[in-house]
Each structure stands twice: as structure tokens, then as C-alpha cells.
Amino acid sequence: MTGLILPLILLAAAPFLPAGAVMADHERRGAVIERPDGLAELSAQACASVCALRETCAAWSWRPVLRDRPGGCALLGAVTPARFSPGAVTGLSPALAARIDAAAERPPSARERVALEALETSDRSRPPVRRRASGSGLAGG
């Protein structure tokens, strides 16, 4: 019976993450706060669930066991750039993804509106870009 408790906790903690919060075939390195073993090593979903349970977890990376390297789950205390890694999966913690999602939904502040209006004004005052006729210019064109 006790062998079922942790899987049930992980399923209950399975985070909902917005699009873009999880990247397949990528991993993050560095800033590792924990490398949980056991169920977290079994799947990316389990790794994400363990991250959701840790307040200090900002991101996670999971990779399967391959012949030439160990697999596993890494919980990260900071979001580092994701790099291509076939078979790996990385994502943001649900708390961080929710903060980013909420910030994207809010209206711009007064300061941001002023900056946006300044950009629009400067774009209107620029002369239009003139395009060259096709076939002129660079060699081979």
C-alpha cells in the first residue's frame, strides 16, 4: 500500500503548464538544486511534478537513460538557456510559468504605454524602406 502513495502524490501534483513552458528535445544545465531518484527518473511528467512540489525549483530537465549516458531528473534553482538534446525534455516550474502567463495577460502600465507610444511615433517618422529592383545589386542576383 505504501508503494502507491508517492505515485498518487505525483499524479495529484501533475502541473498544468501553458504552451511554451515545456520544450522537447532540449535540456537545461547548471543551477542544479536536486537530482531526485526513483519515480522522478521515470518520466518527464514525474520530474515536472516533483519540481511543482519544491518551492525553490524554477525549472527542470529530464532525459532518458541511454547506452552512453545516465538519464534522470534535475531540478534547477534558476532558469538557464535550453540547449538541444535529443530525447530530453525541459520545462519551467508551474509557479514560474503561471507568473509569466499572468504578466502576459495584464494591460501595459502607464510607463510601458509611454514607451510603446514613443516607439510608434518614431516608426511613423522614419522614411519608408526603398527596395531594389530584382536582379540588381549583389552578384548572381
DSSP file (Angstrom, degrees, kcal/mol; ACC not computed):
  #  RESIDUE AA STRUCTURE BP1 BP2  ACC     N-H-->O    O-->H-N    N-H-->O    O-->H-N    TCO  KAPPA ALPHA  PHI   PSI    X-CA   Y-CA   Z-CA
    1    1 A M    >         0   0    0      0, 0.0     3,-1.7     0, 0.0     4,-0.5   0.000 360.0 360.0 360.0 -42.1    0.0    0.0    0.0
    2    2 A T  G >>  +     0   0    0      1,-0.3     3,-0.8     2,-0.2     4,-0.6   0.762 360.0  66.9 -66.4 -22.4    2.8    2.5    0.9
    3    3 A G  G 34 S+     0   0    0      1,-0.2    -1,-0.3     2,-0.1     0, 0.0   0.658  98.9  53.1 -69.7 -14.7    4.3    1.9   -2.6
    4    4 A L  G <> S+     0   0    0     -3,-1.7     4,-1.8     2,-0.1    -1,-0.2   0.599  90.0  77.3 -93.4 -13.4    1.2    3.6   -4.1
    5    5 A I  H <> S+     0   0    0     -3,-0.8     4,-2.4    -4,-0.5     5,-0.2   0.947  93.2  46.7 -66.6 -50.3    1.4    6.8   -2.0
    6    6 A L  H  X S+     0   0    0     -4,-0.6     4,-2.7     1,-0.2     5,-0.2   0.922 112.0  50.3 -62.7 -44.7    4.2    8.5   -3.9
    7    7 A P  H  > S+     0   0    0      0, 0.0     4,-2.3     0, 0.0    -1,-0.2   0.899 111.6  49.6 -59.4 -37.5    2.7    7.8   -7.4
    8    8 A L  H  X S+     0   0    0     -4,-1.8     4,-2.3     2,-0.2    -2,-0.2   0.898 110.6  49.4 -67.1 -39.9   -0.6    9.2   -6.2
    9    9 A I  H  X S+     0   0    0     -4,-2.4     4,-2.0     2,-0.2    -1,-0.2   0.929 111.5  49.3 -62.9 -44.4    1.0   12.3   -4.8
   10   10 A L  H  < S+     0   0    0     -4,-2.7     4,-0.3     1,-0.2    -2,-0.2   0.891 111.4  48.9 -64.1 -38.7    2.9   12.8   -8.1
   11   11 A L  H >< S+     0   0    0     -4,-2.3     3,-0.9    -5,-0.2    -1,-0.2   0.904 111.8  49.0 -66.4 -39.9   -0.3   12.4  -10.2
   12   12 A A  H 3< S+     0   0    0     -4,-2.3    -2,-0.2     1,-0.2    -1,-0.2   0.835 113.2  47.6 -67.3 -31.8   -2.2   14.8   -7.9
   13   13 A A  T 3< S+     0   0    0     -4,-2.0    -1,-0.2    -5,-0.2    -2,-0.2   0.426  76.7 135.9 -89.2   1.6    0.7   17.3   -8.3
   14   14 A A    <   -     0   0    0     -3,-0.9     2,-0.1    -4,-0.3    32,-0.1  -0.314  54.3-132.0 -54.2 116.0    0.9   16.9  -12.0
   15   15 A P        -     0   0    0      0, 0.0     2,-0.6     0, 0.0    -1,-0.1  -0.388   4.4-134.0 -79.0 147.4    1.2   20.5  -13.1
   16   16 A F        -     0   0    0     -2,-0.1    -2,-0.0    78,-0.0     0, 0.0  -0.891  31.1-170.6 -90.9 123.1   -0.8   22.3  -15.8
   17   17 A L        -     0   0    0     -2,-0.6     3,-0.1    80,-0.0     5,-0.1  -0.953  19.8-120.4-119.7 136.1    1.8   24.3  -17.8
   18   18 A P    >   -     0   0    0      0, 0.0     3,-2.1     0, 0.0     4,-0.3  -0.249  48.9 -75.6 -67.5 161.0    1.0   26.8  -20.5
   19   19 A A  T 3  S+     0   0    0      1,-0.3     0, 0.0     2,-0.1     0, 0.0  -0.264 121.2  28.1 -54.9 139.8    2.2   26.3  -24.1
   20   20 A G  T 3  S+     0   0    0      2,-0.4    -1,-0.3    -3,-0.1     3,-0.0   0.260  91.9  98.4  90.9 -11.9    5.9   27.1  -24.4
   21   21 A A  S <  S+     0   0    0     -3,-2.1    71,-2.0     1,-0.1     2,-0.4   0.676  82.8  50.8 -81.5 -16.0    6.7   26.2  -20.8
   22   22 A V  E     -A   91   0A   0     -4,-0.3     2,-0.5    69,-0.2    -2,-0.4  -0.980  68.8-166.2-123.9 134.2    7.9   22.7  -21.8
   23   23 A M  E >   -A   90   0A   0     67,-3.4    67,-2.1    -2,-0.4     3,-0.7  -0.972   9.9-147.6-124.3 119.9   10.4   22.0  -24.6
   24   24 A A  E 3  S+A   89   0A   0     -2,-0.5    65,-0.2     1,-0.2     3,-0.1  -0.518  82.8  21.5 -79.9 153.3   11.0   18.6  -26.1
   25   25 A D  E 3  S+     0   0A   0     63,-2.4    60,-2.3     1,-0.2     2,-0.3   0.774 108.5  95.5  59.2  30.3   14.5   17.7  -27.3
   26   26 A H  E <   -A   84   0A   0     62,-0.7     2,-0.3    -3,-0.7    58,-0.2  -0.966  49.6-173.0-140.6 156.7   16.1   20.3  -25.1
   27   27 A E  E     -A   83   0A   0     56,-2.3    56,-2.8    -2,-0.3     2,-0.4  -0.979  16.4-136.7-145.5 159.1   17.6   20.4  -21.6
   28   28 A R        -     0   0    0     -2,-0.3     2,-0.3    54,-0.2    54,-0.1  -0.904  20.5-163.5-113.6 146.2   18.9   23.0  -19.2
   29   29 A R        +     0   0    0     52,-0.5    47,-0.0    -2,-0.4    -2,-0.0  -0.852  44.7  32.7-125.7 163.0   22.2   22.5  -17.3
   30   30 A G  S    S+     0   0    0     -2,-0.3    48,-0.2    50,-0.1    50,-0.1   0.000  81.1  69.9  82.1 168.8   23.7   24.2  -14.2
   31   31 A A        +     0   0    0      1,-0.2    46,-3.1    45,-0.1    47,-0.4   0.763  66.1 173.9  56.4  29.8   22.0   25.6  -11.1
   32   32 A V  E     +B   76   0A   0     44,-0.2    44,-0.3     1,-0.2    -1,-0.2  -0.522  18.0 172.7 -72.3 125.7   21.0   22.1  -10.0
   33   33 A I  E     +     0   0A   0     42,-3.0     2,-0.3     1,-0.4    43,-0.2   0.636  68.1   1.5-102.9 -21.5   19.4   22.1   -6.6
   34   34 A E  E     -B   75   0A   0     41,-1.4    41,-3.1     2,-0.1    -1,-0.4  -0.960  45.4-155.8-164.4 145.4   18.4   18.4   -6.5
   35   35 A R        -     0   0    0     -2,-0.3    39,-0.2    39,-0.2     6,-0.1  -0.780  30.2-159.0-120.2  83.5   18.6   15.2   -8.6
   36   36 A P        -     0   0    0      0, 0.0    37,-0.6     0, 0.0     2,-0.2  -0.338   5.0-156.6 -66.3 143.0   15.7   13.2   -7.3
   37   37 A D    >   +     0   0    0      3,-0.1     3,-0.7    35,-0.1     2,-0.4  -0.485  54.2  41.4-107.2-176.2   15.8    9.5   -7.9
   38   38 A G  G >  S+     0   0    0      1,-0.2     3,-1.4    -2,-0.2     4,-0.4  -0.658 122.1   3.6  83.0-132.2   13.0    6.9   -8.0
   39   39 A L  G >> S+     0   0    0     -2,-0.4     3,-1.7     1,-0.3     4,-0.7   0.809 123.1  66.8 -62.4 -32.1    9.9    7.9   -9.9
   40   40 A A  G <4 S+     0   0    0     -3,-0.7     7,-0.3     1,-0.3    -1,-0.3   0.781  97.7  55.8 -61.4 -24.9   11.2   11.3  -11.0
   41   41 A E  G <4 S+     0   0    0     -3,-1.4    -1,-0.3     1,-0.2    31,-0.3   0.674  95.5  69.4 -77.9 -16.3   13.7    9.4  -13.2
   42   42 A L  T <4 S-     0   0    0     -3,-1.7     2,-0.3    -4,-0.4    -1,-0.2   0.826 108.8  -1.0 -77.3 -33.3   10.9    7.5  -15.0
   43   43 A S     X  -     0   0    0     -4,-0.7     4,-1.9    -3,-0.2    -1,-0.2  -0.989  60.0-116.4-155.2 160.0    9.3   10.3  -17.0
   44   44 A A  H  > S+     0   0    0     -2,-0.3     4,-2.7     1,-0.2     5,-0.2   0.876 116.1  56.2 -64.5 -37.7    9.3   14.0  -17.8
   45   45 A Q  H  > S+     0   0    0      1,-0.2     4,-2.1     2,-0.2    -1,-0.2   0.903 107.2  48.2 -62.3 -41.6    5.9   14.3  -16.2
   46   46 A A  H  > S+     0   0    0      2,-0.2     4,-2.1     1,-0.2    -1,-0.2   0.901 111.3  50.6 -65.4 -40.0    7.1   12.9  -12.9
   47   47 A C  H  X S+     0   0    0     -4,-1.9     4,-2.1    -7,-0.3    -2,-0.2   0.922 110.8  48.9 -62.6 -44.5   10.1   15.2  -13.0
   48   48 A A  H  X S+     0   0    0     -4,-2.7     4,-2.0     1,-0.2    -1,-0.2   0.875 109.6  53.2 -62.5 -37.7    7.8   18.2  -13.6
   49   49 A S  H  X S+     0   0    0     -4,-2.1     4,-1.0     2,-0.2    -1,-0.2   0.894 107.6  49.4 -66.0 -40.4    5.6   17.0  -10.7
   50   50 A V  H >X S+     0   0    0     -4,-2.1     3,-0.6     1,-0.2     4,-0.6   0.908 109.7  52.5 -64.7 -40.9    8.5   16.9   -8.3
   51   51 A C  H >< S+     0   0    0     -4,-2.1     3,-1.3     1,-0.2     6,-0.3   0.902 104.2  56.8 -59.3 -41.0    9.5   20.4   -9.3
   52   52 A A  H 3< S+     0   0    0     -4,-2.0    -1,-0.2     1,-0.3    -2,-0.2   0.784 104.9  52.6 -61.8 -26.9    6.0   21.6   -8.6
   53   53 A L  H << S+     0   0    0     -4,-1.0     2,-0.6    -3,-0.6    -1,-0.3   0.587  96.6  78.4 -84.8 -11.1    6.3   20.3   -5.1
   54   54 A R    X<  -     0   0    0     -3,-1.3     3,-1.3    -4,-0.6    -1,-0.0  -0.884  64.5-157.4-105.5 120.0    9.6   22.2   -4.4
   55   55 A E  T 3  S+     0   0    0     -2,-0.6    -1,-0.1     1,-0.3    -4,-0.0   0.824  94.2  51.9 -62.6 -32.6    9.3   25.9   -3.7
   56   56 A T  T 3  S+     0   0    0      2,-0.0     2,-0.5   -23,-0.0    -1,-0.3   0.491  83.9 107.1 -85.4  -2.5   12.9   26.5   -4.8
   57   57 A C    <   +     0   0    0     -3,-1.3    20,-0.2    -6,-0.3    38,-0.2  -0.666  33.4 166.9 -82.7 122.1   12.5   24.8   -8.1
   58   58 A A        -     0   0    0     18,-3.2    35,-2.6    -2,-0.5     2,-0.3   0.701  68.8  -4.0-101.5 -28.6   12.4   27.3  -11.1
   59   59 A A  E     -DC  76  92A   0     17,-1.6    17,-3.3    33,-0.3    -1,-0.3  -0.952  61.7-150.1-156.3 169.6   12.9   24.8  -13.9
   60   60 A W  E     -DC  75  91A   0     31,-2.5    31,-2.3    -2,-0.3     2,-0.4  -0.976   0.7-159.1-145.4 156.1   13.5   21.1  -14.5
   61   61 A S  E     -DC  74  90A   0     13,-2.1    13,-2.8    -2,-0.3     2,-0.4  -0.998   8.9-174.6-137.9 139.9   15.2   18.8  -17.1
   62   62 A W  E     +DC  73  89A   0     27,-3.2    27,-2.9    -2,-0.4    11,-0.2  -0.992   3.0 178.3-132.8 140.0   14.6   15.2  -17.7
   63   63 A R  E     -D   72   0A   0      9,-2.1     9,-2.7    -2,-0.4    25,-0.2  -0.999  27.9-115.7-141.0 145.9   16.4   12.8  -20.0
   64   64 A P        -     0   0    0      0, 0.0     2,-0.4     0, 0.0   -22,-0.1  -0.312  39.9 -93.7 -74.5 160.3   16.0    9.1  -20.7
   65   65 A V        -     0   0    0    -24,-0.1     2,-0.3     6,-0.1     3,-0.0  -0.595  49.0-176.8 -71.2 129.4   18.7    6.5  -19.9
   66   66 A L  B >   -E   69   0B   0      3,-2.1     3,-0.7    -2,-0.4     5,-0.1  -0.796  40.0-103.0-121.3 167.6   20.8    5.9  -23.0
   67   67 A R  T 3  S+     0   0    0     -2,-0.3    -1,-0.1     1,-0.2    -2,-0.0   0.889 119.8  36.8 -58.0 -40.4   23.7    3.4  -23.5
   68   68 A D  T 3  S+     0   0    0      1,-0.1    -1,-0.2     2,-0.0    -3,-0.0   0.419 122.5  32.4 -99.0   2.4   26.4    6.1  -23.2
   69   69 A R  B <  S-E   66   0B   0     -3,-0.7    -3,-2.1    -5,-0.0     2,-0.1  -0.996  77.6-109.5-155.4 151.0   24.8    8.3  -20.5
   70   70 A P        -     0   0    0      0, 0.0     2,-0.1     0, 0.0    -3,-0.1  -0.447  30.9-144.5 -75.7 153.5   22.7    8.1  -17.4
   71   71 A G        +     0   0    0     -2,-0.1     2,-0.3    -5,-0.1    -6,-0.1  -0.254  36.5 115.0 -97.6-167.3   19.2    9.5  -17.5
   72   72 A G  E     - D   0  63A   0     -9,-2.7    -9,-2.1   -31,-0.3     2,-0.4  -0.813  56.4 -67.0 138.1-174.4   17.3   11.2  -14.8
   73   73 A C  E     - D   0  62A   0    -37,-0.6     2,-0.5    -2,-0.3   -11,-0.2  -0.933  31.5-167.2-119.4 135.4   15.7   14.3  -13.5
   74   74 A A  E     - D   0  61A   0    -13,-2.8   -13,-2.1    -2,-0.4     2,-0.5  -0.990   8.9-153.4-125.3 124.4   17.4   17.6  -12.5
   75   75 A L  E     -BD  34  60A   0    -41,-3.1   -42,-3.0    -2,-0.5   -41,-1.4  -0.836  17.5-152.9 -94.8 132.0   15.6   20.3  -10.5
   76   76 A L  E     -BD  32  59A   0    -17,-3.3   -18,-3.2    -2,-0.5   -17,-1.6  -0.861  20.0-155.3-113.5 139.3   17.1   23.7  -11.2
   77   77 A G  S    S+     0   0    0    -46,-3.1     2,-0.3    -2,-0.4   -45,-0.1   0.543  85.9  31.1 -85.2  -8.7   17.1   26.8   -8.9
   78   78 A A  S    S-     0   0    0    -47,-0.4     2,-0.7   -48,-0.2   -19,-0.1  -0.981  87.4-107.8-145.2 153.8   17.4   29.2  -11.9
   79   79 A V        -     0   0    0     -2,-0.3   -48,-0.1   -21,-0.1    13,-0.0  -0.762  40.6-175.8 -86.0 116.9   16.3   29.1  -15.5
   80   80 A T        -     0   0    0     -2,-0.7   -50,-0.1   -50,-0.1    -4,-0.0  -0.710  39.4 -77.1-106.2 161.5   19.3   28.6  -17.7
   81   81 A P        -     0   0    0      0, 0.0   -52,-0.5     0, 0.0     2,-0.3  -0.310  49.0-121.8 -59.8 139.1   19.2   28.7  -21.5
   82   82 A A        -     0   0    0    -54,-0.1     2,-0.3   -56,-0.1   -54,-0.2  -0.614  28.4-162.0 -81.4 140.8   17.8   25.5  -23.0
   83   83 A R  E     -A   27   0A   0    -56,-2.8   -56,-2.3    -2,-0.3     2,-0.1  -0.926  30.0 -90.2-124.9 151.9   20.1   23.6  -25.4
   84   84 A F  E     +A   26   0A   0     -2,-0.3   -58,-0.3   -58,-0.2   -59,-0.1  -0.336  50.9 159.6 -61.0 131.6   19.4   21.0  -28.0
   85   85 A S  E >   -     0   0A   0    -60,-2.3     3,-2.1     3,-0.2   -60,-0.1  -0.728  39.1-125.2-156.5  99.9   19.5   17.4  -26.5
   86   86 A P  E 3  S+     0   0A   0      0, 0.0     3,-0.1     0, 0.0   -60,-0.0  -0.190  93.2   9.5 -53.9 130.9   17.6   14.7  -28.5
   87   87 A G  E 3  S+     0   0A   0      1,-0.3     2,-0.1   -24,-0.1   -61,-0.0   0.142 101.9 115.7  88.7 -19.5   15.2   12.8  -26.3
   88   88 A A  E <   -     0   0A   0     -3,-2.1   -63,-2.4   -25,-0.2   -62,-0.7  -0.373  48.2-157.1 -80.7 161.9   15.4   15.2  -23.3
   89   89 A V  E     -AC  24  62A   0    -27,-2.9   -27,-3.2   -65,-0.2     2,-0.3  -0.998  10.7-178.9-138.0 137.4   12.6   17.4  -22.0
   90   90 A T  E     +AC  23  61A   0    -67,-2.1   -67,-3.4    -2,-0.4     2,-0.3  -0.961   6.3 165.5-135.3 154.7   12.8   20.6  -20.0
   91   91 A G  E     -AC  22  60A   0    -31,-2.3   -31,-2.5    -2,-0.3   -69,-0.2  -0.980  34.0 -99.1-159.5 169.7   10.3   22.9  -18.6
   92   92 A L  E     - C   0  59A   0    -71,-2.0   -33,-0.3    -2,-0.3   -34,-0.1  -0.580  48.4 -96.0 -89.7 156.2    9.6   25.8  -16.2
   93   93 A S     >  -     0   0    0    -35,-2.6     4,-2.8    -2,-0.2     5,-0.2  -0.411  34.6-116.9 -65.7 150.3    8.1   25.3  -12.8
   94   94 A P  H  > S+     0   0    0      0, 0.0     4,-2.3     0, 0.0     5,-0.2   0.867 115.0  54.1 -58.2 -36.0    4.4   25.7  -12.7
   95   95 A A  H  > S+     0   0    0      2,-0.2     4,-1.8     1,-0.2     5,-0.1   0.931 112.2  42.5 -65.0 -44.9    4.7   28.7  -10.3
   96   96 A L  H  > S+     0   0    0      2,-0.2     4,-2.3     1,-0.2     5,-0.2   0.913 113.8  51.6 -68.0 -42.3    7.1   30.5  -12.7
   97   97 A A  H  X S+     0   0    0     -4,-2.8     4,-2.6     1,-0.2    -2,-0.2   0.888 109.6  51.0 -61.4 -38.7    5.1   29.6  -15.8
   98   98 A A  H  X S+     0   0    0     -4,-2.3     4,-2.6    -5,-0.2    -1,-0.2   0.890 108.9  50.5 -66.7 -39.2    2.0   31.0  -14.1
   99   99 A R  H  X S+     0   0    0     -4,-1.8     4,-2.1     2,-0.2    -2,-0.2   0.914 112.9  46.1 -64.5 -41.8    3.8   34.3  -13.2
  100  100 A I  H  X S+     0   0    0     -4,-2.3     4,-1.8     2,-0.2    -2,-0.2   0.926 113.2  49.5 -64.9 -44.8    4.9   34.6  -16.8
  101  101 A D  H  X S+     0   0    0     -4,-2.6     4,-1.0     1,-0.2    -2,-0.2   0.906 111.5  48.9 -61.3 -43.0    1.4   33.8  -18.1
  102  102 A A  H  X S+     0   0    0     -4,-2.6     4,-0.9     1,-0.2     3,-0.4   0.886 109.4  52.2 -65.6 -38.8   -0.2   36.3  -15.8
  103  103 A A  H  < S+     0   0    0     -4,-2.1     3,-0.4     1,-0.2    -1,-0.2   0.846 106.4  54.1 -66.4 -32.8    2.2   39.0  -16.8
  104  104 A A  H  < S+     0   0    0     -4,-1.8    -1,-0.2     1,-0.2    -2,-0.2   0.773 108.7  50.0 -71.4 -24.7    1.5   38.4  -20.4
  105  105 A E  H  < S+     0   0    0     -4,-1.0    -1,-0.2    -3,-0.4    -2,-0.2   0.615  90.5  94.5 -89.7 -13.8   -2.3   38.9  -19.8
  106  106 A R  S  < S-     0   0    0     -4,-0.9     3,-0.1    -3,-0.4    -3,-0.0  -0.441  81.4-107.8 -80.3 153.8   -2.1   42.2  -17.9
  107  107 A P        -     0   0    0      0, 0.0    -1,-0.1     0, 0.0    -2,-0.1  -0.410  47.1 -87.7 -72.8 156.6   -2.5   45.5  -19.6
  108  108 A P        -     0   0    0      0, 0.0     2,-0.0     0, 0.0     0, 0.0  -0.325  43.8-117.3 -64.3 146.8    0.6   47.7  -20.0
  109  109 A S     >  -     0   0    0      1,-0.1     4,-2.5    -3,-0.1     5,-0.2  -0.242  32.0 -98.9 -73.9 170.9    1.5   50.0  -17.2
  110  110 A A  H  > S+     0   0    0      1,-0.2     4,-2.1     2,-0.2     5,-0.2   0.910 126.5  50.3 -58.9 -42.5    1.5   53.8  -17.7
  111  111 A R  H  > S+     0   0    0      1,-0.2     4,-1.9     2,-0.2    -1,-0.2   0.905 111.1  48.2 -62.7 -42.3    5.3   53.7  -18.1
  112  112 A E  H  > S+     0   0    0      2,-0.2     4,-2.5     1,-0.2    -2,-0.2   0.868 108.6  54.4 -67.9 -35.9    5.0   50.9  -20.7
  113  113 A R  H  X S+     0   0    0     -4,-2.5     4,-2.6     2,-0.2    -2,-0.2   0.910 107.3  50.8 -63.4 -41.2    2.3   52.8  -22.6
  114  114 A V  H  X S+     0   0    0     -4,-2.1     4,-2.1     1,-0.2    -2,-0.2   0.923 111.7  47.5 -61.1 -44.1    4.6   55.9  -22.9
  115  115 A A  H  X S+     0   0    0     -4,-1.9     4,-1.9     2,-0.2    -2,-0.2   0.904 112.3  49.2 -64.8 -41.4    7.4   53.7  -24.2
  116  116 A L  H  X S+     0   0    0     -4,-2.5     4,-2.3     1,-0.2    -2,-0.2   0.903 110.8  49.8 -64.9 -41.3    5.1   52.0  -26.7
  117  117 A E  H  X S+     0   0    0     -4,-2.6     4,-2.4     1,-0.2    -1,-0.2   0.884 108.8  53.0 -64.5 -38.0    3.7   55.3  -27.9
  118  118 A A  H  X S+     0   0    0     -4,-2.1     4,-2.3     2,-0.2    -1,-0.2   0.899 109.4  49.1 -63.7 -40.1    7.3   56.7  -28.3
  119  119 A L  H  X S+     0   0    0     -4,-1.9     4,-2.2     2,-0.2    -2,-0.2   0.918 111.0  49.2 -64.6 -43.3    8.2   53.6  -30.5
  120  120 A E  H  X S+     0   0    0     -4,-2.3     4,-1.8     1,-0.2    -2,-0.2   0.902 111.7  49.4 -63.2 -40.8    5.1   54.1  -32.6
  121  121 A T  H  X S+     0   0    0     -4,-2.4     4,-1.5     1,-0.2    -1,-0.2   0.912 111.1  48.6 -64.6 -43.2    5.9   57.8  -33.1
  122  122 A S  H  X S+     0   0    0     -4,-2.3     4,-0.7     1,-0.2    -1,-0.2   0.862 109.7  53.1 -67.6 -33.8    9.5   57.1  -34.1
  123  123 A D  H >< S+     0   0    0     -4,-2.2     3,-0.5     1,-0.2    -1,-0.2   0.883 108.7  49.6 -66.2 -37.9    8.3   54.4  -36.6
  124  124 A R  H 3< S+     0   0    0     -4,-1.8    -1,-0.2     1,-0.2    -2,-0.2   0.798 108.3  53.6 -71.3 -27.6    6.0   56.8  -38.3
  125  125 A S  H 3< S+     0   0    0     -4,-1.5    -1,-0.2    -5,-0.1    -2,-0.2   0.606  88.7  96.3 -85.0 -10.6    8.7   59.5  -38.6
  126  126 A R  S << S-     0   0    0     -4,-0.7     3,-0.1    -3,-0.5    -3,-0.0  -0.529  83.0-111.3 -76.7 143.3   11.1   57.2  -40.4
  127  127 A P        -     0   0    0      0, 0.0    -1,-0.1     0, 0.0    -2,-0.1  -0.450  43.4 -95.2 -69.4 149.2   11.3   57.3  -44.1
  128  128 A P        -     0   0    0      0, 0.0     2,-0.4     0, 0.0    -4,-0.0  -0.301  41.7-103.8 -64.5 150.2    9.9   54.1  -45.8
  129  129 A V        -     0   0    0     -3,-0.1     2,-0.5     1,-0.0    -3,-0.0  -0.601  32.8-140.8 -75.7 128.4   12.5   51.5  -46.8
  130  130 A R        -     0   0    0     -2,-0.4     2,-0.4    -3,-0.1    -1,-0.0  -0.783  13.0-145.8 -93.0 132.9   13.2   51.5  -50.5
  131  131 A R        -     0   0    0     -2,-0.5     2,-0.1     1,-0.0     3,-0.1  -0.759  14.6-119.7 -98.4 143.2   13.6   48.1  -52.1
  132  132 A R        -     0   0    0     -2,-0.4     2,-0.1     1,-0.1     3,-0.1  -0.455  34.8-100.1 -75.0 151.1   15.9   47.5  -55.0
  133  133 A A    >   -     0   0    0     -2,-0.1     3,-1.6     1,-0.1    -1,-0.1  -0.473  51.5 -94.3 -66.6 144.2   14.5   46.2  -58.3
  134  134 A S  T 3  S+     0   0    0      1,-0.2    -1,-0.1    -2,-0.1     3,-0.1  -0.302 109.1  30.4 -64.1 144.6   15.0   42.5  -58.6
  135  135 A G  T 3  S+     0   0    0      1,-0.3     2,-0.3     6,-0.2    -1,-0.2   0.254  99.0 100.2  92.8 -12.3   18.1   41.4  -60.4
  136  136 A S    <   +     0   0    0     -3,-1.6     2,-0.7     5,-0.1    -1,-0.3  -0.695  67.6  25.0-103.1 159.7   20.2   44.4  -59.4
  137  137 A G  S    S+     0   0    0     -2,-0.3     3,-0.1    -3,-0.1     4,-0.1  -0.839  96.7  52.5 103.2-114.9   22.8   44.6  -56.7
  138  138 A L  S >  S-     0   0    0     -2,-0.7     3,-1.7     1,-0.1    -3,-0.0  -0.196  89.5 -94.7 -68.1 151.1   24.6   41.5  -55.5
  139  139 A A  T 3  S+     0   0    0      1,-0.3    -1,-0.1     2,-0.1    -3,-0.0  -0.331 111.0  26.0 -62.1 143.0   26.4   39.2  -57.9
  140  140 A G  T 3         0   0    0     -3,-0.1    -1,-0.3    -5,-0.1    -2,-0.1   0.443 360.0 360.0  84.1  -0.5   24.3   36.3  -59.0
  141  141 A G    <         0   0    0     -3,-1.7    -6,-0.2    -6,-0.1    -2,-0.1   0.437 360.0 360.0-100.2 360.0   21.1   38.2  -58.4
